[in-house]
Amino acid sequence: MSIPRTSKRTPLRPPSEDSRRARRRVARRGEDGQEDAAPAAPAALRPSRGGAGRHSGIEPERLQKVLARAGLASRRQIEEWVAEGRILVNDHPAEPGQKIGPGDRVKLNGHLVPLRFGGRPPRVLLYHKPEGEIVSRHDPEGRPTVFERLPILRRGRWLAIGRLDFNTSGLLLFTDDGGLADRLMHPRHGIDREYAVRLLGELSDEQIQSLTAGIALEDGPARFDTLRREGGEGINRWYRATLSEGRNREIRRMFEAVGLTVSRLMRVRYGPVELPPRLKRGMWMELPEAEACRLAGMPAPKGQGRERARAPKMRRTLARQ
């Protein structure tokens, strides 16, 4: 077997100083033939002071809007956290009205917050609250809370849209988007709520007129937008009432002001969302994405949204009866 002959290689010579300078000039030139300045730091490393750079075509948004969308809290609560110095943007204290983008790192109380950009549709739950549950995450008295019934979120947390007191039942909305929660709760939007009310006794025409015209309560004047009779037997009389605010025990106090007692109170509608007849007490269901987007004033996504309905675990239901 013959061995192939190898060619004799010319030894390499070190490059001259002129060639080294030429190579450095080429390396510094961009595609347009112009010399680049010093390389910019990555977007994720540049601090955002009052504004964030664009990233993948996504416009920067206000800090409180992004954090509210992530389900941390309402915008007003987040503004309070900013004032208290509890929020950092790229390791700098956040500023009021500051804008952030996808390249920014936000921390709340030292913990990194997962952010959400691009107009992702919010999630909205309808829950049929029974009497005997409190609308709070923790209760010093150990009473059951509505949050124990809800599905677990991978990111963020459920925010209650309004409240119902311990002895009131009916429709309660939850969302993972603090901006939507503000939209549905803030008085400037005038979102009305409708209630089915059972009274011990019957209202006179004068009392109905007084309640719709406005009466004085300890915390200011109050009035029903509408109030109509719904029938009943004996001393129990049913009424439908709507109002556009939600102060503590407001409906009960309004009827007490005219000398009547509420024996049962149930919310049947919140804004455009009605309590579905098939949604039984203690059950929740999720709005389809298209309806949730309409509620938030966002464009509806393409395709069909999701809708889920679940009953709570049987052992949990039995333990509370």
N, C-alpha and C positions, 0 to 999 in steps of 0.2 A: 504494500500500500504506500502510495506516494504522499508525502507531506507537502501541503500547499506552501508556497513561498510567501513570505510576508514582505510588504513594501517597506522601504526604509523611510521612516517619518522624520520630517524636519523639526528640530527642537523649537518649542514655542519661545517667543521673545516677549519680555514684559512690555505692556503698552506704554507708549510715550505719554508725556504730560499733556500734550495737545489733544491726543485721542481721548484721554480720560476726561478732560474738560468738555469735549464735544459730546461724549456719552451722557454727562450730567445735564447738559443743556437739553438734549433730546428727552431725557426722562422727566424734566420739569415741564415740558411743553404739553399742552392738552391737545384734544382732537382738532381744535380750531387753529392750532399753530401758535397760540399765545401762551406765554409763560404763566403758570399758576402761582397764586400766592401760597402762603403756608397752608397745609391741609387743614380743613375745618374739622372741629370735633364732631363726633356722631351726635345726632339729635337727642338721643337718650341721655347724653352726658352734659348737654347745654342747659343751664338753669333757665327756668321760665319765670321772668319777673314782669308780671303784668300782661303776658301774652305768650303764646306758644307757636312754634313754627308749623308749617303745614306738613302733613305726613300722608302719603298715598292719596293725595287729593282731598283729604278730610279737613274741613275748616275747624280751627280751634273753637272751643265753646267755654262758656263761663263755668268756673269750678263748681259752684253750687248746683248748677243744672246737671253736670256730669255725675256728681256724687249722689244727687237725688235719684237720677235714673238708675244708678247702681243699687238703689234700695237701702241706702244707709239711713236716711232720714228725710224730712221735708226740707225745702230750700231755706226756710226761715231758721230751722234748727241748725243747718250747716253754716249759715251766716253767723250764728252765735258761736259755733265752734271756731270759725276763722278769727273772730274777735278775741276769743280766749286763747289763741295760739296753739290749738290742739291739732291743726292740720299743717303739714309741710308739703311743699312742692319742690322736688329735686333738692331736698334737705334744707330748704329755705322756708321761713314762715310764710304761709299763704297771705295774700293781700285781698281786700274786698274788691269784688268785681274782676278778679284775675281770670284769664283764659288759659286753658290747657289743651294739649293735643295728645295723640296716641303715644308720642315719644316721651312724655313726662311721667315721672314717678311721684305718686301721691301717697302720703302716709297719714293715718289717723291714729293719734295716741301711740305713735311709733310703729304701727303695723301697716304694711303695704296694702293698698286698696286696689282690687282688680277693677279696671275701668272698662266702660262700654261706650263705643262710638258708633256712628253710622246710622242712627235712627232705628235701632232694633226695636221691634214691637214689644210693648209692655205686656205683662201677664196680669189678668184680672180674675179674681175668684168671687163667686157669689156664695155666701154662707147663710143658712137659715139658723139664726141664733135662737136657742130655746131660753126660757127663763132660767135663772140660776147659774149663769155664766158671766164672768166679768171680762170686759174688753181691756185687758192689761196682760203683759208678759209675766209679771210676778205679782202675787197678792200676799201681803203679810198674814192675812187670815187663812190662807191655804185653800181658798175657794177655787173651783175649776175655772180655767181661762179659755177663751175662744181659740187661742193660738195652739193649744194642745190638739185640736182637731185637724189642723191644716197640714197639707203635704210639706215635705222638707224641700227647701231650696238649696241648690248647689252653690249659688252666689247670691249675695244680698240677703234680704229678709222681707217678710210680708209686713206691709204697712196697712193699718186699719184706716179706712176712709170714713171718718166720723166715728161716733160711739153710740152704743145703746146701753142704758143702765142695767143693773143686775136683774131687775124684774120686768124688763122689756124684751120682747121677742121680735123676730122678723128678719128682714134683709140687712145683711152687713157685707160691705164690699172690702176686698183686700187687693193690693197691687204690690208689685216689686219695683215700681217706678215712683219715686218721690215727687217728680214733676206732675204726674197725673194725679197723685193724691192732693197736691196743692190746687190743681185745676178744679177738682171736684169739691174741695172743702172751703176754699177762700170765699168770704162773703161777697167780694166784688163780682163774682161770676153768677151769683143769684141762683144756684142750683137748688131746686125745691125738693122736699121730701114729703111723702104721703103716708099717712098712718090710719089704721083702723083702730077706733077708740070705743071701748065699752064703758059707759057711765052708770053709776048708781043713781038713777033719776033721769029726768028729761029736761032738755034746754028749752027755754022760752024763746020767742022770736027776738025779744029785747036782749037776752043774753047772747044769742048768736050774733046779733048786730054789734054788741059791745066787744066780743072776742075778735071779730074781723076788723073792727075799726081801730082797736088797740086798747090795751089795759096796762096799768102800771104794776111792775114787779119790783122786787128789791134791787135787782141789778139793771133796771131800766125798762122802758116800754116794750111790749111784745104784742104780736097780732098774728092771727091765722090769715093766710092768703085766701083760702076757701074753707068752708065748713058746712057740711050738709048732713041731713038725717039719712040713716040707713036701716031704720026699723028696729025691731026688738020686741021682747015680751016682758010683762011685769015691770019690775023696777030697772031691769037691765035694758039699756038703750044703746044702739050702735050709731057711730058717726064716722064720717071720713073727713080728715083734716089735712091740709097742706100748709107748710111754712118753709121759709128759705133760710133758716138759721138753725143752729143746734146747740143751744145753751143747756147747761146741766138741769135735767128734770123740768125743762121748760114747759112741755105740754101738760104735765101733771099740775104744775104750779098755776098755769093759766086757768084750768078748770076749777082748781081749788079757790082761785080768786073770785069766782062767781058762785061759790057754794056747792060745787059738785065734786064727787070723788071718782077717779079713774080706777076701775076694777081690772081692766085689761088693756094693754097697749101693744100694738104690733105694727112695725114698719113694713109697708107693702111695696114701696117704690122709692128709689133714690135717683133723682134726675130722670134720664131716659130708661133706666134699668128697672124692670119690674121683678118681683119675687115670683119665680116660676111655680105653678101649682104642683108640679111633680117633685119639687125640691122639698123634701120633708125635713122636719126639725133635726138638727145635728148633722145634716149633710151639706156638702159643698159641691160646686161644679165650676168649671173654668169656661170663661167666655171664649168663643172662637177668636182667632187672631184678627180677623177682619173687623169684628165688632169691638174688640179692644182698641184697635187703631182708630176707629171712628170716635170712640169715647175720648181718646187722647188727641183728636184732631190731626191724626197722621194719615198719610196715604195707605190704603189697604194693600197688604202683600198679595202677590200672585199665588194662585192655588187656594186650596181649602185650608182653613185654620183648624186648630185642634179644639176638641171639646171633651171634657172628662167629667164624670160624676162618680163619686165614691161615698159609700156609707162608712162611718167610723167603725172601728173594730167592735165586735159584739160585746166582748168582755168590758170594754170601756163604757159602752152605752149602758149596760146593766148595772155597772158600779155607780152610775150617777142617777139612777131612777129611784 
